[in-house]
């Protein structure tokens, strides 16, 4: 149990830092927009660039993890992240911000395949639900801390100081992992060919898991990257109040993931858990879009949405694991989680376009629609898994 706890702690902390870095820059967009004189659509392109590279490289990272091990891949990704945030911290032009986003996207591509390969290989099966829960919880803690961290430092010392402070935290993470290398080592299993490695990625349950992550991320990106700006325009809220409402969503999501670990450990119908959570989350966000809640109630509605979506996470990861053959955790988790990047890079310019045209409520309508779509996709995964068992090829 001590070994399990150590591995879970190290991997969860690394995952939390990856989420922290994903959301470090976006809350600073109002500061960057004014200083560099760029549009929200242009800033949205930075998010798209980050996630496009992450999405393209994440499946490749999964293959490398399965064939050569997760430890070096994870450490390299963290180094790229640090370099990218540092580049943005010294940025005096849009081009430097774009280069930093590219480096960060490369770094972000390694976390899910490396993390889940290590957890699946080193954690006792009876504790995997709790491991996935801790992994998700700390990830959302990273999301929750990032807006407060960046906005508070950015308001006091400037947006560049906020980014450089974030890069310094990454150096500490890298040092911690280097001191605990033995806990990150896993055995690899090489198959006969790349073709046989790739075949598993095109089964129906795996493709549906990928689709789920894609539409889920399309909604989450709108909320995380443009939710603060949308709330400021739609409800005439102060930026600090809007940032606090987003933080309420993220903190509640972390609490939901914690509760979801216990739920996942006590049920076999993980599809029901995931579908119910997505449905409640979508309705809460729809209430914000339709002005069904006043400005003072936005934080409460987003907290409900966050908690409901958080409960989904451990059950969702167990659904993916149930569709994963032995020795394929890196490439399967790398592939399906690349859906997060596909959804994230496909939509930021769209959200920025809506804000540039003063349609902040449309941002929340889009987030709700994508969340409903995620509910439908996850319900189909069990159907395809059941069909595969009853009608094996």
C-alpha positions in Angstrom: 0.0 0.0 0.0 2.9 2.4 0.7 4.3 1.8 -2.7 0.9 2.4 -4.3 0.4 5.6 -2.4 3.9 6.9 -3.4 3.3 6.1 -7.1 -0.2 7.7 -7.0 1.1 10.8 -5.3 3.9 11.3 -7.8 1.8 10.7 -10.9 -1.2 12.7 -9.5 1.1 15.7 -8.7 2.6 15.6 -12.2 -0.9 15.5 -13.7 -2.0 18.4 -11.6 0.9 20.5 -12.9 0.1 19.6 -16.5 -3.5 21.0 -15.9 -2.0 24.0 -14.1 0.0 24.8 -17.1 -2.9 24.3 -19.5 -4.8 27.1 -17.8 -2.0 29.4 -16.7 -2.1 31.7 -19.7 -5.9 31.9 -20.6 -7.0 33.9 -17.5 -4.4 36.5 -18.4 -5.9 37.1 -21.9 -7.4 40.5 -21.0 -4.0 41.7 -19.8 -2.2 40.3 -22.9 -4.9 41.6 -25.2 -4.4 45.2 -24.0 -0.6 45.1 -23.9 0.1 43.4 -27.2 -3.0 44.7 -29.0 -4.2 41.3 -30.3 -7.8 40.1 -30.7 -9.5 37.3 -28.7 -9.6 35.2 -31.8 -5.8 35.5 -32.1 -5.4 34.5 -28.5 -7.7 31.6 -29.1 -5.3 30.5 -31.9 -2.6 30.1 -29.2 -4.9 27.6 -27.4 -5.6 25.9 -30.7 -1.9 25.6 -31.5 -1.2 24.2 -28.1 -3.9 21.5 -28.2 -3.3 20.7 -31.9 0.3 19.7 -31.3 -0.7 17.9 -28.1 -3.4 16.0 -29.9 -1.3 15.0 -32.9 1.6 13.8 -30.7 -0.3 12.1 -27.9 -1.0 8.9 -29.7 2.6 8.7 -30.8 3.6 9.2 -27.2 1.4 6.3 -26.3 3.3 4.0 -28.8 6.6 5.1 -27.4 5.5 4.5 -23.8 4.3 1.0 -24.6 7.5 0.1 -26.4 10.2 1.9 -24.5 8.7 2.9 -21.1 6.9 5.8 -19.5 9.5 7.3 -17.3 11.8 9.1 -19.8 8.7 10.2 -21.8 7.1 11.8 -18.7 10.3 13.7 -17.7 10.8 15.0 -21.2 7.3 16.3 -21.4 7.7 18.2 -18.2 11.0 19.8 -19.6 9.1 20.9 -22.7 6.4 22.4 -20.6 8.8 24.4 -18.5 10.6 25.7 -21.7 7.3 26.7 -23.2 6.0 28.7 -20.2 9.4 30.3 -19.8 9.3 31.4 -23.4 5.9 33.0 -22.9 7.0 34.6 -19.7 9.7 36.5 -21.6 7.5 37.2 -24.6 7.5 40.7 -26.0 5.6 39.7 -29.2 2.8 37.4 -30.4 5.3 35.2 -32.2 7.1 34.4 -28.9 3.7 33.5 -27.3 3.0 31.2 -30.2 6.4 29.5 -29.9 5.8 28.9 -26.2 2.4 27.5 -26.9 4.0 25.0 -29.4 6.6 23.9 -26.9 3.9 23.5 -24.2 1.7 21.5 -26.6 4.6 19.0 -27.2 5.1 18.7 -23.5 1.4 18.2 -22.8 1.2 15.2 -25.2 3.0 12.8 -22.9 1.0 13.0 -19.6 -2.0 10.8 -20.2 -0.2 7.9 -21.9 2.7 7.9 -19.5 0.5 8.5 -16.4 -2.0 5.7 -17.1 0.7 3.3 -18.2 2.5 3.7 -14.9 -0.7 3.6 -12.8 -2.0 0.4 -14.6 1.3 -1.3 -14.3 2.3 -0.4 -10.7 -1.0 0.0 -8.8 -2.9 -2.9 -7.3 -6.1 -3.6 -9.3 -8.3 -3.2 -6.2 -7.0 0.4 -5.8 -7.1 1.5 -9.4 -10.5 3.2 -9.0 -9.1 5.3 -6.2 -5.9 5.9 -8.2 -7.8 7.2 -11.2 -9.8 9.4 -8.7 -6.7 10.9 -7.2 -5.2 11.4 -10.6 -8.3 13.3 -11.7 -8.8 15.2 -8.5 -5.2 16.7 -8.5 -5.6 17.5 -12.2 -8.7 19.6 -11.4 -6.9 21.2 -8.4 -4.3 22.3 -11.0 -7.1 23.8 -13.0 -8.6 25.5 -10.0 -5.3 26.9 -8.7 -4.1 28.3 -12.1 -6.7 31.1 -12.6 -6.2 32.4 -9.0 -2.4 32.1 -9.3 -2.1 33.8 -12.6 -4.6 36.5 -12.1 -3.5 37.5 -8.7 0.2 37.7 -9.7 -0.6 39.2 -13.1 -2.7 42.0 -11.5 0.0 42.8 -9.0 3.2 42.3 -11.0 2.2 41.8 -14.7 1.2 38.8 -16.8 4.8 37.9 -17.6 5.7 37.6 -13.9 2.8 35.2 -13.5 4.0 32.9 -16.2 7.6 32.9 -15.0 6.4 32.1 -11.5 4.5 29.1 -12.9 7.7 27.9 -14.8 9.6 27.9 -11.5 7.0 25.5 -10.0 7.7 23.1 -12.9 11.4 23.0 -12.1 10.4 21.8 -8.6 8.2 19.1 -10.0 11.0 17.9 -12.3 13.4 17.7 -9.4 10.9 15.7 -7.3 10.5 13.1 -10.0 14.2 12.8 -10.6 14.6 11.9 -6.9 12.0 9.1 -7.2 12.9 7.5 -10.5 12.5 3.9 -9.2 8.8 4.5 -8.6 8.2 5.4 -12.3 9.8 2.3 -14.0 7.5 -0.2 -15.7 8.0 -3.2 -17.9 7.3 -2.9 -21.6 5.8 -5.4 -24.0 6.7 -5.2 -27.7 4.3 -6.6 -30.2 5.2 -8.1 -33.6 4.5 -4.9 -35.6 3.3 -1.3 -35.5 0.2 -2.5 -37.4 -0.8 -4.9 -34.7 -0.2 -2.2 -32.1 -2.5 0.2 -34.0 -5.3 -2.3 -34.7 -6.7 -2.0 -31.2 -7.2 1.8 -31.6 -9.9 1.2 -34.3 -12.3 -1.0 -32.3 -15.7 0.6 -31.8 -15.5 1.1 -28.0 -12.1 2.8 -28.2 -13.3 5.1 -31.1 -16.3 6.0 -29.0 -14.2 6.8 -26.0 -12.1 9.0 -28.3 -15.3 10.7 -29.4 -16.5 11.3 -25.8 -13.2 13.0 -24.9 -13.4 15.2 -28.0 -16.9 16.6 -27.4 -16.3 16.9 -23.7 -13.1 18.9 -24.2 -14.8 21.1 -26.8 -17.2 22.3 -24.1 -14.6 22.3 -21.3 -12.2 24.5 -23.3 -14.9 27.1 -23.9 -15.6 27.3 -20.2 -12.0 27.3 -19.1 -10.4 29.5 -21.7 -13.3 32.0 -22.4 -15.7 31.5 -19.5 -14.2 34.4 -17.5 -14.4 36.8 -20.5 -17.9 35.6 -21.3 -19.1 36.1 -17.7 -17.6 39.6 -17.6 -19.5 40.6 -20.8 -22.8 38.7 -20.2 -23.3 39.6 -16.5 -21.1 42.7 -16.2 -19.1 41.0 -13.5 -15.7 42.0 -12.3 -12.9 39.9 -13.7 -12.0 38.7 -10.2 -15.6 37.6 -9.5 -15.8 35.8 -12.9 -12.5 34.1 -12.1 -13.8 33.0 -8.7 -16.9 31.5 -10.4 -14.6 29.5 -12.7 -12.6 28.4 -9.7 -15.9 27.2 -8.1 -16.5 25.0 -11.1 -13.0 23.6 -11.0 -12.9 23.0 -7.2 -16.3 21.4 -7.3 -15.1 19.2 -10.1 -12.2 18.0 -8.0 -14.6 17.2 -5.2 -16.8 15.4 -7.6 -13.9 13.3 -8.8 -13.1 12.4 -5.2 -16.7 11.3 -4.7 -16.6 9.5 -8.0 -13.8 7.3 -6.9 -16.0 5.8 -4.2 -19.0 5.6 -6.6 -16.8 3.8 -9.2 -15.6 1.3 -6.7 -19.1 0.3 -5.7 -20.8 0.0 -9.1 -20.4 -2.0 -12.3 -22.6 0.4 -14.4 -20.1 3.0 -15.0 -21.9 4.1 -18.1 -24.9 5.1 -16.0 -22.7 7.2 -13.7 -21.0 8.9 -16.6 -24.3 9.7 -18.5 -26.1 11.0 -15.4 -23.2 13.3 -14.5 -22.9 14.7 -18.0 -26.6 15.3 -18.1 -26.8 17.3 -14.9 -23.7 19.3 -15.8 -25.2 20.3 -19.2 -28.4 21.4 -17.6 -26.6 23.6 -15.1 -24.6 25.3 -17.8 -27.7 25.8 -19.9 -29.2 27.6 -17.0 -26.3 30.1 -17.2 -26.7 30.5 -20.9 -30.5 31.3 -20.7 -30.1 33.8 -17.8 -32.1 31.4 -15.6 -29.8 32.3 -12.8 -28.8 35.9 -11.9 -25.2 37.1 -11.8 -25.0 36.2 -8.1 -26.0 32.6 -8.8 -23.6 31.9 -11.6 -20.9 30.6 -9.3 -23.4 28.2 -7.7 -24.6 26.9 -11.1 -21.1 26.3 -12.3 -20.2 24.6 -9.0 -23.1 22.2 -9.6 -21.9 21.6 -13.2 -18.4 21.0 -12.0 -19.3 18.5 -9.3 -21.6 16.5 -11.7 -18.9 16.3 -14.4 -16.3 15.4 -11.8 -18.2 12.3 -10.6 -17.9 11.0 -14.1 -14.1 10.9 -14.3 -13.2 7.7 -12.4 -16.0 5.7 -14.0 -15.0 7.1 -17.4 -11.4 5.9 -17.0 -12.5 2.5 -15.9 -14.7 2.3 -19.0 -11.6 3.0 -21.1 -9.6 0.4 -19.1 -12.3 -2.2 -19.8 -11.7 -1.6 -23.5 -7.9 -1.9 -23.3 -6.0 -5.1 -24.0 -3.0 -6.1 -21.7 0.1 -4.1 -22.6 -1.8 -1.5 -24.6 -2.5 1.1 -21.9 -0.1 3.7 -23.2 -1.4 3.7 -26.8 -5.1 3.3 -25.9 -5.1 6.0 -23.2 -2.9 8.1 -25.4 -5.3 7.8 -28.3 -8.6 8.4 -26.4 -7.2 11.2 -24.4 -5.9 12.9 -27.5 -9.6 13.5 -28.0 -9.2 16.2 -25.3 -6.7 17.9 -27.5 -8.8 17.6 -30.7 -11.8 19.1 -29.0 -9.7 21.8 -27.4 -7.9 22.9 -30.5 -10.9 22.8 -32.8 -13.0 25.3 -30.8 -11.1 28.2 -29.3 -11.2 30.4 -32.4 -14.9 29.7 -32.6 -15.4 30.8 -29.0 -13.2 33.9 -29.6 -15.2 34.8 -32.7 -18.4 34.8 -30.6 -16.9 37.1 -28.0 -15.5 39.4 -30.6 -19.1 39.8 -31.8 -20.4 40.3 -28.3 -22.3 37.0 -28.0 -21.1 35.8 -24.6 -24.3 33.8 -23.9 -23.6 31.8 -27.1 -20.4 30.5 -25.4 -22.4 28.9 -22.7 -25.0 27.5 -25.1 -22.1 25.8 -27.0 -20.6 24.4 -23.8 -24.0 22.9 -22.8 -24.5 21.4 -26.3 -21.1 19.7 -26.3 -21.7 18.4 -22.8 -25.0 16.8 -23.9 -23.2 15.2 -26.8 -20.7 13.7 -24.3 -23.6 12.2 -22.4 -24.8 10.5 -25.6 -21.4 9.2 -26.6 -20.6 7.5 -23.3 -24.0 5.7 -23.3 -23.0 4.1 -26.6 -19.7 2.7 -25.3 -21.4 -0.1 -23.2 -23.6 -0.9 -26.1 -20.6 -1.5 -28.4 -18.8 -3.4 -25.6 -21.8 -5.7 -25.1 -22.1 -6.3 -28.9 -18.4 -7.2 -29.1 -18.8 -9.8 -26.4 -21.9 -11.3 -27.9 -20.6 -11.2 -31.5 -16.8 -11.7 -31.3 -15.0 -11.5 -34.6 
